[in-house]
Amino acid sequence: MSIATRFLTRISRSASSANEKLGIGFCCQRRFMRVLTCEEQDLITDVENAKNRRFVAVWGNGDYGRLGLGSLESKWRPALCSAFGDGNLREIACGGAHTLFLTDAGNVYAAGLNDYGQLGLSDGRSYTLDPLEVSGLPEDIVKISAGYYHSSAITESGELYMWGKNSSGQLGLGRKAAKVIPVPNKVDFLNEVPVKMAALGSDHSIAVTENGEVLSWGGGEYGRLGHGHNSSLLGFLSSTSEYTPRLIKGLEGIKIKSVAAGMLHSACIDENGSVFVFGEKAVQKLDGGLPFAEEVACGANHICVITRGGELYTWGSNENGCLGTGYVINALSEYVYRLNTLSGFISNKQVTFTFSYIRDTHSVYEPERVEGPFVRNSVCKVSCGWKHTAAISDGNVLYLGLGWRHGHLFGRGHSSGGQLGLGDDVDYVEPTMVDFGESVKVLQISCGFNHTGAVLEFN
């Protein structure tokens, strides 16, 4: 059932309402969406003066220097990361409280918290404010991934290197490996098995090979590895963890093209566009409800899928509105909508109305299409943080939910730091756009626990 058809039924499902001031930016299918632009002159000036065609912007919580901006300051709007001189940036990966950066030259840099060696630095420092080069990696890295406390890199030939926390075997280095691996180690158990893509969750990992086979390892609680709830060693010792990469038997004979890892679940897509999820249950194929899928992303307790037609589907926990299912607006706001429509008053100016609304933050148990601006503009990339989501559409970043206005994690009166890049710590439960300007295109997006990064390019 689409968002539009559930408009009336959701009013009775929500348990709370509140008064809020919203800036009316544009309307789409009877939904008000506030459009916010990057108004900080510092960012605009930095972008215009950037030496490189491709660069990185970061924002959100700045604790432990995870933004790589040389300070502990949080950024409420995107800020240019200028630590890479004349080198172009290819990819960014945001983890728990650390960030990885990949340059065109194949070098990997890291910033942020290093309490479990997740930065891959040989000097043992506990954190760094500026991006430092990861120790001991080959110079032909083409892919990076960041989990909550661990990290990975893939070479051009498909070799997988991992480092960081290893308490549940999430580095895939064997049962005898140390609980903390502070520098990159090659996963020798995957020798002669080229890896195409790896995804890191809270304390588990999953990878797809060049041949489309899927392997997983690390903490196996709740069946997140796709092997069931328990595994056995030599037939008599039971364990919830896998310390080396293990083929997922439920997906044998199925060619997988992409994988994703969340907190207690994982997901993947095969060459026919079918989505498979595993977590509380064994590997389960989603039958019906989804067109041909191209990309999947996992957050703490939610999943996002982009279809071949550029549609975005979400399901799972909708705490703080991370699914993008939006507001259920009451009769007064409907009156405002009709008044604006009849008078032709919908404009680009910021007009503020006060009205009552009901926030729709229930859980969704089946894939549901996110509409709003995505009805007219297709989605090409999506990333999930712990409780926030980002999607790229027509070169713009549009966010779905979570500003932690009420301090849900850190206690009342505290903020998580502005990972939505919208200038405040309000929860946004509908797609809200951050406009980088006509001359800048967004190539890639990555959501961490409570920070976000994007690779940008001059048109």
DOVEX-112538 format. One record per residue (C-alpha): x negated, y, z; residue number from 0; residue in one letter. Coordinates in steps of 0.05 Angstrom, whole numbers, plus 5000, padded with zeros to 4 digits. Layout:
N
ATOM X Y Z NUM A $
...
! end
This chain:
459
ATOM 5000 5000 5000 0 M $
ATOM 4968 5066 4979 1 S $
ATOM 4958 5127 5022 2 I $
ATOM 5014 5164 4987 3 A $
ATOM 5066 5109 4998 4 T $
ATOM 5047 5103 5072 5 R $
ATOM 5054 5178 5085 6 F $
ATOM 5118 5172 5125 7 L $
ATOM 5106 5106 5159 8 T $
ATOM 5041 5129 5191 9 R $
ATOM 5075 5184 5231 10 I $
ATOM 5104 5132 5279 11 S $
ATOM 5038 5093 5284 12 R $
ATOM 4995 5149 5311 13 S $
ATOM 4997 5162 5385 14 A $
ATOM 4972 5233 5389 15 S $
ATOM 4981 5302 5358 16 S $
ATOM 4945 5368 5366 17 A $
ATOM 4941 5439 5342 18 N $
ATOM 4885 5456 5295 19 E $
ATOM 4862 5511 5250 20 K $
ATOM 4844 5488 5180 21 L $
ATOM 4817 5529 5123 22 G $
ATOM 4857 5515 5060 23 I $
ATOM 4808 5504 5003 24 G $
ATOM 4847 5462 4954 25 F $
ATOM 4907 5416 4952 26 C $
ATOM 4912 5346 4923 27 C $
ATOM 4973 5301 4927 28 Q $
ATOM 5004 5341 4984 29 R $
ATOM 4939 5338 5024 30 R $
ATOM 4900 5398 5049 31 F $
ATOM 4825 5392 5044 32 M $
ATOM 4776 5442 5069 33 R $
ATOM 4719 5456 5020 34 V $
ATOM 4655 5479 5054 35 L $
ATOM 4592 5501 5019 36 T $
ATOM 4520 5504 5041 37 C $
ATOM 4521 5578 5060 38 E $
ATOM 4455 5580 5096 39 E $
ATOM 4410 5628 5058 40 Q $
ATOM 4349 5591 5083 41 D $
ATOM 4369 5528 5047 42 L $
ATOM 4386 5564 4983 43 I $
ATOM 4320 5601 4984 44 T $
ATOM 4281 5537 4998 45 D $
ATOM 4315 5500 4941 46 V $
ATOM 4302 5556 4892 47 E $
ATOM 4228 5557 4912 48 N $
ATOM 4219 5482 4912 49 A $
ATOM 4161 5460 4869 50 K $
ATOM 4190 5392 4852 51 N $
ATOM 4247 5371 4808 52 R $
ATOM 4269 5320 4861 53 R $
ATOM 4271 5335 4935 54 F $
ATOM 4304 5313 5000 55 V $
ATOM 4354 5348 5045 56 A $
ATOM 4368 5322 5116 57 V $
ATOM 4417 5341 5171 58 W $
ATOM 4448 5317 5236 59 G $
ATOM 4417 5298 5303 60 N $
ATOM 4344 5318 5307 61 G $
ATOM 4324 5278 5369 62 D $
ATOM 4255 5246 5365 63 Y $
ATOM 4241 5284 5300 64 G $
ATOM 4283 5236 5258 65 R $
ATOM 4298 5290 5206 66 L $
ATOM 4224 5298 5190 67 G $
ATOM 4228 5374 5195 68 L $
ATOM 4172 5383 5246 69 G $
ATOM 4218 5396 5306 70 S $
ATOM 4270 5365 5352 71 L $
ATOM 4323 5413 5328 72 E $
ATOM 4389 5386 5302 73 S $
ATOM 4414 5413 5235 74 K $
ATOM 4488 5428 5226 75 W $
ATOM 4478 5440 5152 76 R $
ATOM 4431 5408 5101 77 P $
ATOM 4358 5430 5108 78 A $
ATOM 4303 5420 5057 79 L $
ATOM 4248 5372 5079 80 C $
ATOM 4185 5403 5051 81 S $
ATOM 4133 5356 5080 82 A $
ATOM 4114 5321 5014 83 F $
ATOM 4077 5376 4977 84 G $
ATOM 4080 5366 4902 85 D $
ATOM 4105 5294 4905 86 G $
ATOM 4175 5278 4880 87 N $
ATOM 4220 5237 4926 88 L $
ATOM 4253 5175 4899 89 R $
ATOM 4293 5148 4958 90 E $
ATOM 4312 5161 5031 91 I $
ATOM 4335 5110 5083 92 A $
ATOM 4364 5133 5150 93 C $
ATOM 4363 5084 5208 94 G $
ATOM 4381 5087 5281 95 G $
ATOM 4336 5145 5302 96 A $
ATOM 4285 5142 5246 97 H $
ATOM 4280 5157 5172 98 T $
ATOM 4240 5128 5115 99 L $
ATOM 4220 5167 5052 100 F $
ATOM 4197 5136 4986 101 L $
ATOM 4158 5177 4936 102 T $
ATOM 4153 5168 4861 103 D $
ATOM 4082 5144 4871 104 A $
ATOM 4108 5085 4911 105 G $
ATOM 4084 5110 4979 106 N $
ATOM 4129 5104 5042 107 V $
ATOM 4132 5156 5097 108 Y $
ATOM 4169 5153 5163 109 A $
ATOM 4192 5201 5218 110 A $
ATOM 4229 5196 5283 111 G $
ATOM 4231 5146 5340 112 L $
ATOM 4178 5092 5342 113 N $
ATOM 4194 5055 5408 114 D $
ATOM 4196 4988 5372 115 Y $
ATOM 4145 5003 5317 116 G $
ATOM 4199 5019 5266 117 Q $
ATOM 4157 5075 5235 118 L $
ATOM 4102 5026 5216 119 G $
ATOM 4045 5069 5244 120 L $
ATOM 3981 5039 5268 121 S $
ATOM 3966 5091 5322 122 D $
ATOM 4021 5069 5370 123 G $
ATOM 4054 5138 5380 124 R $
ATOM 4124 5136 5408 125 S $
ATOM 4154 5185 5357 126 Y $
ATOM 4134 5235 5304 127 T $
ATOM 4165 5301 5282 128 L $
ATOM 4133 5301 5213 129 D $
ATOM 4136 5245 5161 130 P $
ATOM 4072 5203 5165 131 L $
ATOM 4051 5150 5115 132 E $
ATOM 4068 5078 5135 133 V $
ATOM 4006 5037 5146 134 S $
ATOM 3982 4979 5104 135 G $
ATOM 4035 4977 5049 136 L $
ATOM 4018 4965 4976 137 P $
ATOM 4023 5026 4931 138 E $
ATOM 4078 4998 4887 139 D $
ATOM 4139 5002 4933 140 I $
ATOM 4204 5010 4896 141 V $
ATOM 4258 5000 4950 142 K $
ATOM 4264 5017 5024 143 I $
ATOM 4315 5001 5078 144 S $
ATOM 4323 5022 5151 145 A $
ATOM 4361 4984 5205 146 G $
ATOM 4375 5006 5275 147 Y $
ATOM 4305 4989 5301 148 Y $
ATOM 4271 4957 5241 149 H $
ATOM 4249 4974 5171 150 S $
ATOM 4232 4942 5104 151 S $
ATOM 4200 4956 5037 152 A $
ATOM 4201 4917 4971 153 I $
ATOM 4144 4919 4920 154 T $
ATOM 4152 4921 4845 155 E $
ATOM 4138 4847 4841 156 S $
ATOM 4192 4831 4894 157 G $
ATOM 4149 4821 4956 158 E $
ATOM 4185 4839 5021 159 L $
ATOM 4149 4874 5078 160 Y $
ATOM 4182 4885 5146 161 M $
ATOM 4164 4918 5212 162 W $
ATOM 4195 4942 5278 163 G $
ATOM 4237 4905 5330 164 K $
ATOM 4237 4830 5323 165 N $
ATOM 4272 4805 5386 166 S $
ATOM 4324 4766 5346 167 S $
ATOM 4279 4746 5289 168 G $
ATOM 4305 4802 5245 169 Q $
ATOM 4237 4811 5211 170 L $
ATOM 4238 4739 5185 171 G $
ATOM 4167 4725 5206 172 L $
ATOM 4179 4661 5244 173 G $
ATOM 4196 4639 5314 174 R $
ATOM 4125 4651 5340 175 K $
ATOM 4121 4723 5316 176 A $
ATOM 4117 4779 5367 177 A $
ATOM 4179 4815 5391 178 K $
ATOM 4152 4880 5364 179 V $
ATOM 4114 4886 5299 180 I $
ATOM 4087 4957 5293 181 P $
ATOM 4058 4953 5223 182 V $
ATOM 4086 4923 5158 183 P $
ATOM 4079 4847 5151 184 N $
ATOM 4094 4809 5087 185 K $
ATOM 4150 4758 5095 186 V $
ATOM 4110 4697 5074 187 D $
ATOM 4171 4652 5077 188 F $
ATOM 4194 4687 5014 189 L $
ATOM 4131 4674 4974 190 N $
ATOM 4147 4657 4902 191 E $
ATOM 4218 4683 4914 192 V $
ATOM 4222 4755 4886 193 P $
ATOM 4270 4798 4926 194 V $
ATOM 4312 4850 4890 195 K $
ATOM 4347 4883 4949 196 M $
ATOM 4348 4881 5025 197 A $
ATOM 4399 4908 5075 198 A $
ATOM 4384 4917 5150 199 L $
ATOM 4437 4918 5204 200 G $
ATOM 4432 4928 5279 201 S $
ATOM 4389 4866 5291 202 D $
ATOM 4397 4824 5228 203 H $
ATOM 4375 4826 5156 204 S $
ATOM 4401 4802 5090 205 I $
ATOM 4369 4800 5021 206 A $
ATOM 4386 4781 4949 207 V $
ATOM 4335 4751 4903 208 T $
ATOM 4323 4765 4829 209 E $
ATOM 4362 4701 4814 210 N $
ATOM 4422 4724 4854 211 G $
ATOM 4412 4679 4915 212 E $
ATOM 4427 4708 4984 213 V $
ATOM 4386 4696 5047 214 L $
ATOM 4397 4723 5117 215 S $
ATOM 4361 4722 5183 216 W $
ATOM 4360 4753 5253 217 G $
ATOM 4415 4755 5305 218 G $
ATOM 4472 4710 5284 219 G $
ATOM 4525 4728 5335 220 E $
ATOM 4596 4733 5307 221 Y $
ATOM 4574 4697 5244 222 G $
ATOM 4544 4759 5213 223 R $
ATOM 4490 4717 5177 224 L $
ATOM 4541 4676 5139 225 G $
ATOM 4517 4610 5170 226 H $
ATOM 4573 4603 5222 227 G $
ATOM 4566 4622 5294 228 H $
ATOM 4508 4576 5312 229 N $
ATOM 4450 4544 5277 230 S $
ATOM 4409 4484 5299 231 S $
ATOM 4335 4470 5304 232 L $
ATOM 4314 4398 5291 233 L $
ATOM 4386 4377 5302 234 G $
ATOM 4389 4385 5377 235 F $
ATOM 4372 4457 5398 236 L $
ATOM 4426 4508 5387 237 S $
ATOM 4411 4581 5372 238 S $
ATOM 4449 4642 5348 239 T $
ATOM 4387 4670 5313 240 S $
ATOM 4350 4653 5249 241 E $
ATOM 4276 4670 5252 242 Y $
ATOM 4261 4659 5179 243 T $
ATOM 4303 4674 5117 244 P $
ATOM 4356 4621 5107 245 R $
ATOM 4399 4610 5044 246 L $
ATOM 4473 4623 5055 247 I $
ATOM 4504 4558 5034 248 K $
ATOM 4574 4586 5027 249 G $
ATOM 4548 4628 4969 250 L $
ATOM 4508 4575 4933 251 E $
ATOM 4522 4574 4858 252 G $
ATOM 4548 4646 4861 253 I $
ATOM 4503 4699 4831 254 K $
ATOM 4502 4759 4878 255 I $
ATOM 4481 4828 4855 256 K $
ATOM 4484 4871 4918 257 S $
ATOM 4487 4863 4994 258 V $
ATOM 4502 4906 5055 259 A $
ATOM 4494 4898 5131 260 A $
ATOM 4532 4929 5188 261 G $
ATOM 4532 4919 5263 262 M $
ATOM 4567 4852 5269 263 L $
ATOM 4584 4838 5197 264 H $
ATOM 4554 4834 5127 265 S $
ATOM 4581 4838 5056 266 A $
ATOM 4560 4824 4984 267 C $
ATOM 4585 4829 4912 268 I $
ATOM 4577 4777 4858 269 D $
ATOM 4566 4787 4783 270 E $
ATOM 4642 4781 4772 271 N $
ATOM 4657 4839 4818 272 G $
ATOM 4684 4796 4875 273 S $
ATOM 4670 4818 4947 274 V $
ATOM 4650 4769 5002 275 F $
ATOM 4648 4788 5076 276 V $
ATOM 4624 4749 5136 277 F $
ATOM 4625 4766 5210 278 G $
ATOM 4679 4741 5257 279 E $
ATOM 4695 4686 5206 280 K $
ATOM 4654 4645 5157 281 A $
ATOM 4639 4673 5088 282 V $
ATOM 4706 4698 5061 283 Q $
ATOM 4722 4721 4991 284 K $
ATOM 4770 4779 4987 285 L $
ATOM 4825 4754 4941 286 D $
ATOM 4868 4809 4911 287 G $
ATOM 4873 4881 4932 288 G $
ATOM 4807 4902 4899 289 L $
ATOM 4790 4915 4826 290 P $
ATOM 4722 4897 4799 291 F $
ATOM 4671 4918 4852 292 A $
ATOM 4604 4950 4837 293 E $
ATOM 4576 4972 4904 294 E $
ATOM 4588 4957 4978 295 V $
ATOM 4566 4991 5042 296 A $
ATOM 4575 4972 5115 297 C $
ATOM 4579 5017 5177 298 G $
ATOM 4585 4997 5249 299 A $
ATOM 4655 4968 5241 300 N $
ATOM 4678 4990 5172 301 H $
ATOM 4665 4973 5099 302 I $
ATOM 4667 5014 5035 303 C $
ATOM 4670 4989 4963 304 V $
ATOM 4663 5026 4897 305 I $
ATOM 4699 4994 4838 306 T $
ATOM 4678 4994 4765 307 R $
ATOM 4728 5050 4752 308 G $
ATOM 4696 5094 4806 309 G $
ATOM 4751 5083 4858 310 E $
ATOM 4732 5081 4932 311 L $
ATOM 4764 5030 4978 312 Y $
ATOM 4753 5027 5053 313 T $
ATOM 4776 4983 5111 314 W $
ATOM 4759 4965 5183 315 G $
ATOM 4757 5010 5244 316 S $
ATOM 4780 5081 5229 317 N $
ATOM 4754 5111 5294 318 E $
ATOM 4740 5185 5282 319 N $
ATOM 4769 5179 5212 320 G $
ATOM 4709 5146 5178 321 C $
ATOM 4754 5110 5128 322 L $
ATOM 4778 5176 5098 323 G $
ATOM 4852 5158 5104 324 T $
ATOM 4865 5228 5127 325 G $
ATOM 4918 5270 5162 326 Y $
ATOM 4991 5257 5165 327 V $
ATOM 5016 5329 5161 328 I $
ATOM 5082 5349 5193 329 N $
ATOM 5140 5389 5164 330 A $
ATOM 5109 5457 5178 331 L $
ATOM 5047 5442 5137 332 S $
ATOM 5091 5415 5082 333 E $
ATOM 5127 5482 5083 334 Y $
ATOM 5061 5518 5077 335 V $
ATOM 5042 5473 5018 336 Y $
ATOM 5107 5487 4982 337 R $
ATOM 5102 5562 4996 338 L $
ATOM 5032 5565 4968 339 N $
ATOM 5052 5524 4907 340 T $
ATOM 5113 5566 4890 341 L $
ATOM 5076 5631 4897 342 S $
ATOM 5015 5607 4860 343 G $
ATOM 4974 5626 4920 344 F $
ATOM 4927 5567 4921 345 I $
ATOM 4861 5603 4911 346 S $
ATOM 4787 5597 4927 347 N $
ATOM 4793 5644 4986 348 K $
ATOM 4790 5618 5056 349 Q $
ATOM 4861 5624 5085 350 V $
ATOM 4873 5599 5155 351 T $
ATOM 4939 5571 5179 352 F $
ATOM 4956 5541 5247 353 T $
ATOM 4999 5480 5247 354 F $
ATOM 5009 5414 5282 355 S $
ATOM 4985 5349 5252 356 Y $
ATOM 4977 5276 5269 357 I $
ATOM 4909 5245 5258 358 R $
ATOM 4911 5176 5226 359 D $
ATOM 4855 5137 5259 360 T $
ATOM 4884 5067 5262 361 H $
ATOM 4846 5005 5238 362 S $
ATOM 4858 4981 5167 363 V $
ATOM 4856 4906 5156 364 Y $
ATOM 4858 4905 5080 365 E $
ATOM 4822 4947 5028 366 P $
ATOM 4857 5013 5017 367 E $
ATOM 4840 5064 4964 368 R $
ATOM 4816 5132 4987 369 V $
ATOM 4852 5184 4946 370 E $
ATOM 4847 5260 4955 371 G $
ATOM 4792 5287 4909 372 P $
ATOM 4774 5217 4886 373 F $
ATOM 4839 5212 4846 374 V $
ATOM 4810 5260 4794 375 R $
ATOM 4735 5249 4805 376 N $
ATOM 4702 5181 4805 377 S $
ATOM 4654 5158 4860 378 V $
ATOM 4585 5132 4841 379 C $
ATOM 4550 5122 4908 380 K $
ATOM 4571 5109 4980 381 V $
ATOM 4535 5101 5046 382 S $
ATOM 4561 5084 5116 383 C $
ATOM 4532 5108 5182 384 G $
ATOM 4553 5083 5250 385 W $
ATOM 4619 5121 5247 386 K $
ATOM 4612 5167 5187 387 H $
ATOM 4614 5157 5112 388 T $
ATOM 4586 5195 5053 389 A $
ATOM 4603 5188 4979 390 A $
ATOM 4575 5220 4916 391 I $
ATOM 4625 5243 4865 392 S $
ATOM 4607 5283 4803 393 D $
ATOM 4542 5304 4835 394 G $
ATOM 4575 5329 4899 395 N $
ATOM 4573 5297 4968 396 V $
ATOM 4641 5286 4999 397 L $
ATOM 4646 5263 5071 398 Y $
ATOM 4695 5218 5105 399 L $
ATOM 4703 5229 5179 400 G $
ATOM 4665 5235 5244 401 L $
ATOM 4638 5297 5277 402 G $
ATOM 4644 5271 5348 403 W $
ATOM 4678 5335 5370 404 R $
ATOM 4699 5305 5436 405 H $
ATOM 4632 5273 5452 406 G $
ATOM 4657 5201 5447 407 H $
ATOM 4587 5172 5452 408 L $
ATOM 4548 5222 5492 409 F $
ATOM 4602 5245 5542 410 G $
ATOM 4650 5302 5540 411 R $
ATOM 4618 5368 5522 412 G $
ATOM 4561 5337 5484 413 H $
ATOM 4553 5332 5409 414 S $
ATOM 4520 5280 5364 415 S $
ATOM 4488 5334 5322 416 G $
ATOM 4526 5350 5258 417 G $
ATOM 4513 5290 5213 418 Q $
ATOM 4568 5313 5166 419 L $
ATOM 4530 5376 5147 420 G $
ATOM 4592 5419 5152 421 L $
ATOM 4568 5468 5204 422 G $
ATOM 4606 5441 5264 423 D $
ATOM 4618 5378 5305 424 D $
ATOM 4691 5368 5286 425 V $
ATOM 4718 5301 5262 426 D $
ATOM 4738 5305 5188 427 Y $
ATOM 4786 5250 5169 428 V $
ATOM 4793 5268 5096 429 E $
ATOM 4739 5277 5043 430 P $
ATOM 4707 5344 5054 431 T $
ATOM 4657 5371 5004 432 M $
ATOM 4587 5399 5015 433 V $
ATOM 4570 5438 4952 434 D $
ATOM 4496 5445 4937 435 F $
ATOM 4509 5491 4877 436 G $
ATOM 4515 5481 4803 437 E $
ATOM 4441 5473 4791 438 S $
ATOM 4432 5416 4839 439 V $
ATOM 4454 5344 4831 440 K $
ATOM 4458 5292 4887 441 V $
ATOM 4424 5227 4866 442 L $
ATOM 4425 5185 4929 443 Q $
ATOM 4454 5188 4999 444 I $
ATOM 4438 5151 5063 445 S $
ATOM 4474 5153 5130 446 C $
ATOM 4439 5135 5195 447 G $
ATOM 4467 5128 5265 448 F $
ATOM 4482 5203 5271 449 N $
ATOM 4441 5236 5216 450 H $
ATOM 4444 5238 5141 451 T $
ATOM 4396 5248 5083 452 G $
ATOM 4403 5259 5008 453 A $
ATOM 4357 5259 4947 454 V $
ATOM 4373 5320 4904 455 L $
ATOM 4351 5339 4834 456 E $
ATOM 4352 5403 4794 457 F $
ATOM 4396 5397 4732 458 N $
! end
